[in-house]
C-alpha cells in the first residue's frame, strides 16, 4: 500500500525543522479541507474546477499523489460540466484526505 503523502518531499523542499514541517502540514490540511468544502457546497463548475486545481497543485507538491489524482479528476469533471461525476468522486476525495490527515497527525 502506498503512503498517503511523501513527508520526505517536504523535508527536501523545506528542511528538517519539525515545527516548520508541522506548520506546513497544518496549512496543507486547511487548504485541502477548504477546497473540499468549497467543492461540496457549490454547483458552479468554474468554482469547483478552481478549487480542485488549487488542491491538485498543493497535493502534488507534498507527494500526495492519490489525492492529486482525485483532484485532477474532479477538475476535469467540472470543466466538462459533469457535476454527477464530481459528486461521485467525493467518497474517494474524503478517504484520501482522511488518510493524509491521519498520517500527518502521527508524524507530530
N, C-alpha and C positions, 0 to 999 in steps of 0.2 A: 504494500500500500504506500502511495506517495505521501509526502508531507503536505500539509495544507498550505504552507508557505516556507520559503527558504531563509531562515534567520541569518545564515552565513552571507547572503546577498546584502542584508542590512549592514552587517559588520564590514563588508568590503566597501560599501558606499559611505558609511558614517563613522566607522571605527568601533572599538570595543567597549566604549563607555556605557555601562549598564543603565545608568539614569537616562542618558540620551536615547538609547535604544528603546527603553520603556516609553519614553515620551513619543517617539516616532510611532511605535506600535499603537499607543492610545490615539494619536492623531489619525492613523490609518483606520482604526476601528470606528472613530467618529465619522470620518469621511464615508466609509463603507455603509455604515448604518444610515447616515443621512441620505446617501444615494438610493439605498434600498427603500427607505420611507418615501422619498420623492417619487420613485418609480411606482410604488404601490398606491400612492394617493392621487395619481392623475390619470387621465385618459388621453392626455396630449402626447402624441407620438414624438414631437420635437423635444419636449421636456424629458421624456423617457430616454430618448437617444442621447441627449447631452449628459444626463446623469450616468447612464451606462458607459458612455465613452470616458467620462472622468474616472469612474471606478475601474474600467479596463486598464487605463494607464497606471493608476496607483497600484493595482494588483500586480501588474507586470513588473513594476519597479521593485516590489518586495519578494518577487518569486512565488506569488500566489497564482500559479498557472491555471488551476481548475476554476477559481473564481474569475480570473481574467477571461477565460473561455466562455463562462456563463454570461459575463457582462457583454462580451462581444456578440453573443447570440441574441441577447436582449436588445442591444443596439441595432443589430441587423433586422430583427423582427419589427422594431419600432420604425425604422426607416422604410420598411415595406408596409407600414401601416397595419401590421398584424398584431393587434392587441391581445387576441386569444393566445397567440404563441408567447407573448410577453408574460401573460398570466400563468401559462403552463410551466414556464421556467422558474417561477417563484419558489417552488419547493427546493430545487437544486441550488438556487441562489441562497436561500436561508440555511440550507445544510452546509454549504461551503463556508459561509460567513460564521456559522457556529463552530465549525472545525478550527478555523483560524483564531477565533476569539478564545477557544479553549487552549489551543497551543500557546498563544501569546500570554494568557494568564498563568500558564505553567512555567513560563520562562522568566518570570519576575521573581 
